[in-house]
Amino acid sequence: MAGQIDEEDLEYYYEDLEEVDKGIRHIMEINGVLMHIQGHELSGIVGQTLLPVYAQVLLNISDKKDYELINSVCFVCDCLEHGTIELFNQVQGQAAGKFLEIIRHTSKAEEVNYDLLQSCIFALGIVAQRLPNGQFA
């Protein structure tokens, strides 16, 4: 099938993908606002429905684009910062290690994405601030 796809088809594919990615970014931004306003009420639903979608992106970071990683890191940050203790505990166990992995990976890139680095460092700060019992110090 790869031989049947020409450059024009590929261009249309990337345009469609860009539109889908815009939607994913908008969902992340809306979730951040909602979590900030009503995080305790929404944590259960967000943890069950949206979090797995964004966490999936972080599983194999080597084949992801920076904007995909930033969207997922920011989504997880909102969950860590504004979510309930249960959501925090659900996320923080794997999140800190993943953020460190992204920092190492990004630091080795030819062109360092400082927005991605800043987002990961901010997320680590949230984890450190809320540990050991999930409450802000």
Secondary structure, DSSP 4 states (H G I P E B T S, - for coil): -GGG--HHHHHHHHHHHHHHHHHHHHHHHHHHHHHHHHHHHHHHHHHHHTHHHHHHHTTSGGGS-HHHHHHHHHHHHHHHHHS-HHHHHHHHHHHHHHHHHHHHHHHTSSS--HHHHHHHHHHHHHHHHHTTTTS--
